[in-house]
C-alpha cells in the first residue's frame, strides 16, 4: 500500500482528499494534520466521514507517521506551505502542494500578488500539476504545484486552441463563476449565508490572484506573452466553476466550408471541434460536449471531469468557449490525486471514477 499524509486537512480540500482516497485501492492515509483541531477525531470535524476513517488530527510538528509516508499532500494556506515543503523535499518526500506557493515560476510575480516568498529555490523545480498538459514531467517530479481552481478550467479550454494557433492571443476575456466553497471553510462575513444567498456578484475585478497563473501557463503554450481580462463571480451554490471565455478565430487562417450549408462559421465550428477532440484524445477526465450542448456545473458536481463546449458566433466572429468543473475536485483535490497516480505509475483514474452528483 502507498502511504499518504495530509497536511492542513481540516478544510474543504482536506475533506475531499479523505473522501477520494477512502475509495483508492492502492492508498493508506497514515496521518492528517491540523493545528486548530489537533486531537479531534475526523468525524468531529467532518461528521460525514463518521465510520469511514479512524484517524484523529495531529500537529504535523509532532507526527510520528510522517517518516513512513510516500506522498504528502499539503493543503496548508499560502505562505504556510512554503515554510514546511522545503524540509519535506530535503528529507526525500514527494509533495503535492495545493496552495499557490509554487505555481508561479517568477518570484517577483509571486511577491507582487501574494507577498514575500521564502523558498524561491523550489519555484523552478516545482512541476505545474495540470495533469493533461504536463503528464511526462509529473511522472518524475518531487514537488507538484497543484493548479488553482479558476486556472484549471480556463487553461484546459484555451490550451488546444493556442497550441494549434487558431485563435488571436489579444483580447481574451475569461468570465468565471464559482461556488462559495472556493472561498474556503473559515468563517467570513462575505461568505456567510445571508450575504451570499439570493445574491450574485463580481469580486476582485481585474486583480484576482489566479490571473498571473493563467497568463503564465497560456503564454508558455502560445510561445508569447499573453495578457487576459479575468473577472470572477460568486455564485450562491456550494461548489462548481463555470467559465465563459471569449476569443476570436484568426481571420488569416479560415476553416474550409465543408458543411451542408457551406457557411464559414460551420467550417470554423468543425475545425474547433476537431482541434479539441484531437488534443484531448484518450483523456478520460476531459469531455468535449456535442454541438449545441453546453457545460453545466450540476453535471460535474462531485466528479473529476472538466466539460468543454463552444459556440462560433457568426454575427460577431467570436469564439465562445464554456467549461465546467467542480472546484473542489478537478479544481483541487481530485486533480491532486490524479497527479499522485501519475507520479506513482498506477492507473490515472484510480479512486476518481465517480459519477457526478447531478441531482
ZAMARGU-4260 file (C-alpha; in steps of 0.2 Angstrom, whole numbers, plus 5000, padded with zeros to 4 digits):
<rodrens>
0) 5000/5000/5000 | 5005/5018/4996 | 5007/5028/5012 | 5000/5045/5012 | 5000/5060/5024
5) 4989/5076/5023 | 4995/5092/5030 | 4982/5105/5034 | 4967/5093/5031 | 4953/5102/5041
10) 4947/5112/5026 | 4936/5108/5011 | 4951/5101/5001 | 4956/5090/5016 | 4938/5083/5016
15) 4939/5079/4998 | 4956/5071/4999 | 4949/5060/5013 | 4933/5056/5003 | 4943/5052/4987
20) 4957/5042/4995 | 4944/5032/5005 | 4940/5023/4989 | 4958/5022/4982 | 4963/5004/4981
25) 4982/5007/4982 | 4982/5020/4996 | 4983/5021/5015 | 4981/5038/5024 | 4993/5037/5038
30) 4990/5054/5046 | 4981/5070/5044 | 4986/5086/5052 | 4978/5102/5059 | 4985/5113/5072
35) 4967/5120/5075 | 4959/5103/5078 | 4974/5094/5085 | 4967/5079/5095 | 4950/5079/5087
40) 4943/5064/5078 | 4940/5065/5060 | 4921/5064/5062 | 4921/5078/5075 | 4927/5090/5061
45) 4919/5081/5046 | 4903/5072/5053 | 4900/5065/5035 | 4916/5054/5037 | 4910/5045/5053
50) 4914/5026/5051 | 4924/5030/5036 | 4940/5035/5045 | 4948/5031/5062 | 4961/5045/5061
55) 4962/5060/5073 | 4970/5076/5068 | 4989/5078/5073 | 5001/5093/5074 | 5012/5090/5059
60) 5027/5095/5070 | 5024/5081/5082 | 5018/5067/5070 | 5027/5051/5071 | 5020/5044/5055
65) 5027/5056/5043 | 5043/5047/5040 | 5033/5032/5033 | 5024/5042/5021 | 5027/5040/5002
70) 5017/5055/4996 | 5012/5071/5006 | 4998/5082/5001 | 5000/5099/5008 | 4983/5108/5009
75) 4991/5122/5020 | 4987/5140/5017 | 4998/5151/5006 | 5014/5156/5014 | 5012/5142/5027
80) 5015/5129/5014 | 5032/5136/5009 | 5038/5135/5027 | 5035/5117/5028 | 5038/5110/5010
85) 5057/5113/5008 | 5061/5102/5023 | 5050/5088/5016 | 5059/5089/5000 | 5076/5089/5009
90) 5071/5073/5018 | 5066/5064/5002 | 5047/5066/5002 | 5037/5068/4986 | 5025/5083/4989
95) 5009/5088/4980 | 5006/5106/4986 | 4988/5113/4984 | 4992/5131/4989 | 4998/5144/4977
100) 5016/5145/4984 | 5025/5135/4970 | 5013/5138/4955 | 5022/5154/4949 | 5039/5152/4942
105) 5044/5170/4944 | 5047/5175/4962 | 5044/5193/4958 | 5027/5190/4951 | 5023/5179/4966
110) 5028/5193/4978 | 5018/5206/4968 | 5002/5196/4971 | 5005/5186/4987 | 5019/5193/4997
115) 5036/5188/5002 | 5042/5171/4996 | 5055/5162/5007 | 5058/5146/4996 | 5062/5153/4979
120) 5074/5139/4976 | 5060/5127/4973 | 5050/5138/4961 | 5059/5132/4946 | 5060/5114/4952
125) 5041/5113/4955 | 5031/5105/4941 | 5014/5113/4937 | 5002/5099/4940 | 4989/5101/4926
130) 4988/5083/4923 | 4983/5083/4904 | 4997/5096/4900 | 5012/5090/4910 | 5010/5072/4912
135) 5028/5067/4907 | 5035/5080/4919 | 5023/5075/4933 | 5029/5057/4932 | 5046/5061/4939
140) 5043/5076/4950 | 5047/5078/4968 | 5036/5093/4970 | 5019/5096/4961 | 5011/5113/4962
145) 4993/5109/4960 | 4984/5122/4949 | 4971/5134/4956 | 4953/5131/4953 | 4949/5145/4941
150) 4965/5142/4931 | 4961/5123/4928 | 4945/5126/4918 | 4952/5141/4909 | 4969/5133/4904
155) 4960/5117/4898 | 4949/5127/4887 | 4962/5138/4879 | 4977/5125/4878 | 4971/5116/4862
160) 4967/5132/4853 | 4983/5141/4857 | 4993/5126/4853 | 4985/5124/4836 | 4987/5143/4833
165) 4969/5146/4828 | 4964/5160/4839 | 4970/5178/4842 | 4980/5180/4858 | 4975/5198/4860
170) 4958/5202/4869 | 4955/5185/4878 | 4941/5188/4891 | 4938/5175/4904 | 4922/5177/4914
175) 4921/5164/4928 | 4908/5160/4942 | 4912/5150/4957 | 4903/5141/4971 | 4906/5148/4989
180) 4917/5133/4994 | 4931/5141/4983 | 4932/5154/4997 | 4937/5141/5010 | 4929/5134/5026
185) 4934/5148/5038 | 4920/5159/5044 | 4919/5176/5035 | 4905/5189/5033 | 4907/5190/5014
190) 4904/5171/5013 | 4890/5170/5026 | 4873/5163/5021 | 4864/5180/5022 | 4877/5188/5012
195) 4878/5175/4998 | 4860/5168/4997 | 4850/5175/4983 | 4865/5186/4978 | 4877/5185/4963
200) 4892/5197/4962 | 4908/5200/4954 | 4924/5202/4965 | 4942/5206/4964 | 4939/5213/4946
205) 4955/5214/4937 | 4965/5209/4952 | 4962/5191/4956 | 4977/5181/4961 | 4974/5167/4949
210) 4976/5179/4934 | 4995/5178/4933 | 4994/5159/4935 | 4983/5158/4919 | 4994/5171/4910
215) 5010/5161/4914 | 5003/5144/4908 | 4994/5150/4892 | 5009/5161/4887 | 5020/5145/4888
220) 5008/5136/4877 | 5007/5150/4864 | 5026/5154/4865 | 5022/5173/4868 | 5017/5184/4882
225) 4998/5185/4884 | 4988/5196/4895 | 4970/5192/4899 | 4954/5201/4906 | 4948/5190/4920
230) 4933/5193/4931 | 4927/5180/4944 | 4910/5180/4951 | 4902/5172/4967 | 4888/5160/4964
235) 4875/5156/4978 | 4879/5137/4977 | 4891/5126/4986 | 4903/5121/4973 | 4907/5121/4954
240) 4915/5134/4942 | 4908/5139/4926 | 4920/5149/4915 | 4914/5158/4899 | 4929/5163/4888
245) 4928/5175/4873 | 4941/5175/4860 | 4942/5175/4841 | 4947/5163/4827 | 4962/5170/4817
250) 4955/5178/4801 | 4970/5174/4791 | 4968/5155/4794 | 4949/5152/4789 | 4942/5135/4791
255) 4936/5126/4775 | 4917/5127/4772 | 4913/5109/4772 | 4896/5109/4780 | 4880/5106/4770
260) 4876/5124/4771 | 4894/5128/4766 | 4895/5143/4779 | 4911/5149/4785 | 4905/5148/4803
265) 4901/5130/4801 | 4918/5126/4794 | 4926/5135/4809 | 4915/5125/4821 | 4921/5109/4814
270) 4939/5115/4814 | 4937/5119/4833 | 4928/5103/4837 | 4942/5093/4828 | 4955/5103/4837
275) 4948/5099/4854 | 4945/5080/4850 | 4962/5078/4844 | 4971/5087/4858 | 4961/5078/4872
280) 4960/5061/4863 | 4961/5047/4876 | 4959/5060/4891 | 4946/5052/4902 | 4943/5067/4913
285) 4940/5080/4899 | 4923/5079/4890 | 4920/5088/4874 | 4902/5091/4873 | 4891/5088/4857
290) 4886/5103/4846 | 4873/5114/4855 | 4876/5106/4872 | 4884/5117/4885 | 4893/5113/4901
295) 4883/5114/4917 | 4891/5114/4935 | 4877/5102/4940 | 4884/5089/4928 | 4902/5089/4935
300) 4897/5091/4954 | 4907/5079/4965 | 4917/5072/4950 | 4934/5075/4942 | 4928/5079/4925
305) 4930/5095/4915 | 4917/5098/4902 | 4920/5109/4887 | 4908/5116/4875 | 4909/5131/4862
310) 4900/5142/4850 | 4906/5150/4835 | 4896/5167/4834 | 4894/5170/4816 | 4887/5188/4819
315) 4902/5194/4829 | 4915/5182/4823 | 4919/5177/4841 | 4923/5160/4848 | 4914/5157/4864
320) 4921/5143/4875 | 4912/5137/4891 | 4920/5125/4904 | 4913/5117/4920 | 4922/5109/4934
325) 4920/5105/4952 | 4931/5117/4961 | 4935/5105/4975 | 4938/5090/4964 | 4946/5094/4947
330) 4950/5111/4953 | 4959/5105/4969 | 4959/5088/4977 | 4954/5077/4963 | 4967/5084/4952
335) 4980/5081/4966 | 4975/5063/4967 | 4976/5062/4948 | 4994/5069/4949 | 4998/5056/4963
340) 4993/5042/4952 | 5004/5048/4938 | 5019/5050/4950 | 5017/5033/4956 | 5014/5025/4939
345) 4997/5017/4943 | 4981/5019/4933 | 4977/5038/4932 | 4959/5036/4935 | 4961/5026/4951
350) 4949/5032/4965 | 4942/5045/4953 | 4929/5037/4943 | 4914/5044/4952 | 4898/5049/4943
355) 4893/5067/4946 | 4880/5071/4959 | 4869/5079/4946 | 4853/5080/4957
</rodrens>
